[in-house]
Amino acid sequence: MLKKTNYIRFIVLFISILFISEPSSAASDSSILTGVTTGKRQIINNALQQAKQNAVSDALRVAVQNAFAKVVSKQVLASNLDFFYNQVLSNSSDYIVTYQVLGGIENKGHYLVAVESKVDILKLEKALTDARIINANKDKPVILFFIAEKTPLDLLPKYWWGKNPIPYQSLTEKIIIDKMIQDRFIVTGNDTVRPDPSFYNITFNSIYDVDAAKDLGKKLDVDLIVFGKAASAEATNIMGQEKTFNAQISLEGYNVETGEKVLTSEAQAVAKSDMDREGNIQALFKAASLSAFDLSAKMDVYWTRHLRKEHSFDVTIKGKNFLPRFIALKQEFQQMPGIENMQPKEMGANYAVMQIFYKGNSSQFADAVMLKTFDSFGLEFSDVTDTLVTIMFIEKTAATIVDENSQEKTPLVEKNQNTTE
């Protein structure tokens, strides 16, 4: 009787959490997904604590699964199940910011638990972007940074690329990249293990070899590289009893596809201190903060303008039951605002080639089409290059159709309150 009462209390607790959530007092953070999920594990050999831990882990995996489903479309999820299970779910704790166990009970030899958690959407998007599964922000570019940093305390500039790179912990880069990520740009190559140019047979003739940096950017499928240097030094002027320190940051942005320089950013700052190390760091911090705001604004203006440029490319469409499916897909094309014009180039019994004029590149077109869904068939993208997109009609199984129409989702609740483990 006691267990039954506890079970009822657990259900009441869970329902109340779902439907009597606190009113939002501020705009929700789109970089964090907060929700409540449940887990259930069998109690084996009276190992209650182990069952509790496993049940919590299950609940957190469901939370990450919900976040994954929020980030990608159903088609993308279905076509990347190997990555999802082997790379995401197997490392689900990497994406949990914090969690709180709201309640748990024993029931019929199992342990049930309700957990509120916060999932790091930005980190999940970055993993998917690095794996080239998605472009997490279709209106933002993927950027690779090359910033050489030097203070008077350094014998040589610090950098991570080129010959004999110096151990790299750049204050400038961290501040700038944090700002770019906050502004929803996609930054790659900034993990603990940096890209190795020699792996791609790329040689830097000097640390300021922009052409080699562009080549590495192409190999990593980035849209833009940011190349430059940051330096600080003690100034001649003094302020009272304190020394002054100057910092200067010079950055250039390059479009990897065209190779052209598309923007420049300069920032200077002054700091005062009676200690050399602290003064140089303060000056770099101020200059980096100014540089981050300037670079983000200029990058946003450039990329918005770039997205509006019209590109033309061929789209090859093929598959079984071709004609009715092609008509349905073409009707979707006609409703897409980015398509300026489309002209048939070839037409066969089970294939067609269309020339598409699109405000954006072929990859952005493919991302937009990927979001389209159809009742009786799906789409598979086998080639996406600068000049060609290949789309194949694929069959939907009965299970897929049922899943799309009546998929049961784990309920989520949005909250603003802080949670702790």
Beta strands, then each sheet from edge to edge (+ up, - down):
strand 1: 32-42
strand 2: 96-107
strand 3: 110-120
strand 4: 142-150
strand 5: 186-188
strand 6: 224-239
strand 7: 242-255
strand 8: 261-273
strand 9: 310-318
strand 10: 339-347
strand 11: 351-359
strand 12: 377-384
strand 13: 388-395
sheet 1: 1+ 3- 2+
sheet 2: 5+ 4+ 6+ 7- 8+
sheet 3: 10+ 11- 9+ 13+ 12-
end
